[in-house]
Amino acid sequence: MISFIKPLRIIGFLEGLSYLILLGICVPLKYIYSIPEPTKHVGMAHGVLFVTYCILVLLVRKEKTWNLPITIGALIASLLPFGTFMADKKWFRS
């Protein structure tokens, strides 16, 4: 059987990294220096990674029979800076 935990960990890392780049670099470039292009590209990549992360969380929930609080915590982690890194440390490592 295919395990979804490793892809979740990889996508979680990339999603968290893209979120930090978006908030820490692209948004200041857009609003302080009027350079909107990086926000468009990084924002699109982050959106795809975010959706993929959420789908993988639901697949891992079924695979590992997570309870509802862990699942909701893993989903909320994607909304917080550094959240996916904390979720990886707390729930995704085997």
Buried (B, 14 or more C-beta within 10 A) or exposed (E): EEEBBEBBBBBBBBBBBBBBBBEEEBBEBBEEEEEEEBBEEBBEBBEBBBEBBBEBBBBBBEBBEBEEEBBEBBBEBBEEEEBBBEBBEEBBEE
